[in-house]
Amino acid sequence: SSKDNATAISGIRIIRKHFGKPIIYPVTFIIADFVLGKFAKNKTWHKKQMQRTFSEFEITPIKPAFINSCFQTHFTDLEDALQYQCAFHAKATIILTKDISDFFDSKIPVIHPHDFVVRYNELMK
């Protein structure tokens, strides 16, 4: 929704202002490319936009050991498990996700993007 987009943009701006480049895991890039690529008629333009957008992020590595670690966790959703492994090994300080319940025993604090933006705005008052 447009509200989710606005929240995401606000969250990214806050992170960039105070912490530098936001950290994302590579699957985010793949999903965005797949979804947005379906609508892009000019593939060269699309590729340049993807490059421009994702150059603003630090992208975590995925190592084969991360895959094996996914099976040693509580996660039933393997994508969430991989996202967690990437965040953990990248030494992320928080995980922003709408799927908070899937990260119930995370060693990294997990915050809903909307709550992150609201808390920040309250602190700045």
Residue, then its C-alpha position, 0 to 999 in steps of 0.5 A: s500500500s502507499k502507507d507501507n511505501a511511505t513508512a519504508i521511505s521514512g525508515i530508510r531516510i532515518i537509517r541513512k541519516h543516523f547509521g549510514k547505508p541500510i543493510i539488506y539481504p540479496v533476496t530483497f534485490i532479486i524480489a524487487d528486480f523480479v516484481l519491478g521488471k515485470f512492469a518495465k518496458n525498457k529493460t536498460w532503464h530498469k537495470k540502471q534504476m535497480q543499480r542506482t537504487f541498490s547502490e544506496f544499500e549494503i548488501t549482505p553476503i550469503k554463505p553456504a553455512f547460512i543455509n545449513s544454519c537455517f535448519q538449526t533454528h526455530f524458523t519454519d519460513l526458510e526465507d526468514a531464517l536466511q534473512y536472520q542468518c544474513a542479519f546476524h552475520a552482518k552484525a545488524t543492530i535491528i531487523l525491520t520487518k512486518d513479520i515480527s512474530d516469525f522472529f520471536d527468539s531473535k538475538i537481534p531486536v526486531i521492530h515493525p517498520h511503522d513502529f520504528v518510524v513512530r518511535y523515531n518521530e517521538l524521540m525527535k519531538 
